Amino acid sequence: MDFLVRFLATLIQVLQFAILGRVILSWVDPTGQYKVSQVLQEITEPVIGPIRKVLPRMGMLDLSPLIALLLLNVLQVVFRSAS
């Protein structure tokens, strides 16, 4: 069980870094032409996509990565307290 908790905590941390990388690269490569941008988008879209569908539009500002990071942080705290 301890292995599963550590694995999930590590997976959450990797997703957090991928989301941060996606946000930073969106400033440099807004069209997503770089291969690394495409890979990060494929990794993070299953997490960010559903949140984006629920959140109301705020003009050009996309808050779904921020909400995803907050939710992943909450999950990480829960997994750490379970171990």
C-alpha positions, 0 to 999 in steps of 0.5 A, a space after each residue: 500500500 505504501 508503494 501505491 501511495 508513493 507512486 500516486 504522489 510522484 505521479 501527481 508531482 510529475 503532472 504538476 511540473 508538466 502543467 507548469 511547463 505547459 503554462 510557461 511554454 504557452 507564453 513562448 510558443 502560443 500556437 503549440 508548434 514545438 514538439 515539447 509543447 505538443 507532448 506537454 499538452 497531450 500529458 496535461 489535457 486529460 487533467 485540464 480539459 474537464 476543468 476548462 469545460 466547467 469553468 466559465 470563460 474569463 476573456 483570454 485568461 485561462 484559469 484551468 491550469 491554476 485550478 488543476 494545480 490547486 486540486 492536484 496539491 490537495 490530492 498530494 496532501 491527502 496522499 501524504 497524510 495517508 502514508 
